[in-house]
Amino acid sequence: MRCDAKTFAQMYEQIYTDLYHFALCLMKDSHEAEDVVSEAVISAYENIHSLRKKEAFKSWIFTILSNICKKRLKKASRENTYLENMNSEKELYEKTRMDESDYGLALDVRNAFFILSEEEQLIIGLSVFGGYNSSEIADMLKLNANTVRSKRSRALSKMECVLK
């Protein structure tokens, strides 16, 4: 696909928030999330010529972001330097600007999300933040669509148990 900087910026602007939230859920750190999103955007811009259809941009860039997140997490795990560093409650509250009850619920949901495996987080993140269906997620992760549905269902059940 031929794409100038302005067109790329317009496509990226429509999905930046979803990319950031997805990365934040996987990386568990706002600075890491910003870094991986930046890396994904640079990679996407450099390789935009390999994108065949403009309509596939969202799926394509989420796949790039997902791969970058997985590589970073794997590298950090190997080096044993990755620390789960959640933002302080006050900082999170200021960033999200939620009232007290919404804030408590957000922390509960976040904690429930973190009990999931990396693959389950990826599936839930792509489903919730990316808006992808099981077939699209299956294509991205090279899994069967039924497997994705099963894993998503089990992951949501795990989260539900924690949230009760």
N, C-alpha and C positions, 0 to 999 in steps of 0.2 A: 504494500500500500504506500502510496506517496502521501507525505504529510509534512506540512510546514510547522514551524514552532508555534504559531498562533493556533492552528487546529489542534495540535497536541495539547497545548495548554487548556483549551476549551474542554476537550474530552477529559483531561485529568481533573480539572476543577469540579466537574460533576460528581466525581467519585472519591475525592481526597478524604473526606470525613470517614467514609466506609473503609477505605484502606487503612487509615490511622487506627480506627477502633479495632479492626481485625488484627493489626500488628500489635496493638496494646494488649489484647487478650492473649496472644501467643507469647509475647516477649515479657509481659508482666512489669514493664518499666517504660515510662513515658519517653525517656531519652533514647532507649534502644528502639522503641517503636518508631520514633521520628527518624532515626538512622536507617532502619531497614526500609521505611517508606521512601526515603531519599535515594537510597541505593536502587530500589526497584524502579523508581521513576527515571533515574539516569540510565539504567539498563534498558528500560522500555524505550526511551527516546533514542538511544543508540541503535536499537534493533527494530525500530518501527517499520522498517522496510520488509521485515519478515511477517508482519501482520497482513493477512489477505483481505479481511473485511473490516470496515470501520465498526460494524455492529458487534464484533467479537472483542473489541478493545477492553471492556470491563473484565471479561473472563480471562483474557490474555494477561492483563497486568496483575490480576489477583493471583494467577498461577505463578508469575514471576515473583511476586511478594511472598507467596507461600513457600516457594523454593528457597528464597533468601532467608526467611525466618527459620526454616528447618536446618539449613546449613549453619546458621549462627548458633542455634540451640545445640546442635550436635557438636560443634567445635567447642563451645563453652563447656559442655558436659565432659568431653574428652580431656580438656585442660583442667577440669575441676575448678574453674574460676567463676562459673556462673552462679551468682547469688540471687535468690529470690528477694528482690528489694521492692516491696510494695510501697507506694507513696504513703506518707503519714496521713492519718485521717483528716487532719486539718487541711493539708494541701489538696487532698482529693476533694474535700468539701468545697474549697474555694474554686477549684477548677470546674466542678460540675454545677455549682450554685443550686443545689437542691435543698428543699426544706428537710427538716430532721427525719421525718418518717420515710421520705423517698431515699434519703441518704443511707439510712439503716438497711433498707431493702436492697439498694445498690451494692452495699458491702456484702450482704448475704448472698446475692446472686454471683458476685465476683468470687467469693470464697467457694461457692458451689462449683463454679466453672473451673477453678484451679484444682479441684480434686480429680478432674478428668485426665485421661492420658493425653499425650501430645496429639495423637491421631484424632481422638474424640474432640479435643479443643479445635482442631483444624476443621473438622466436619461441622461442628456447631457454629464456629466463626464464619465459615463460608456460607452456611445456610442463613444465619441471622443477619450478619453484617453485609455479606455479599449479595444476599437475596437469591442464591442459586438453588435450583431443585436438585434432587438426588441424582438425576442423570448427568447434569452438568458437573456436579461434584465428583461423580464417578469418573468422568472423562479426565478431569484435572488430576485426580489422585490415582488414576489407572486402576480403579476398582470396579466391581460389578455394582450396578445401581441398587440391587436388592441388598447387597452388603452395606452400602452407604445408609440405606433406610434402617437396617437393623442396628447398625452402630449408632446412628443418630437417636433412634428410639431408646436404646440402652443408656446412652449418655444423658438424655433428658430425664430418664427414670432415676439415674444416679443423682442428678441435680435436684430432682423433686424430693428424693429421700432426705437430702441435706436441708432443703428449704422447709420441710414440715416441722 
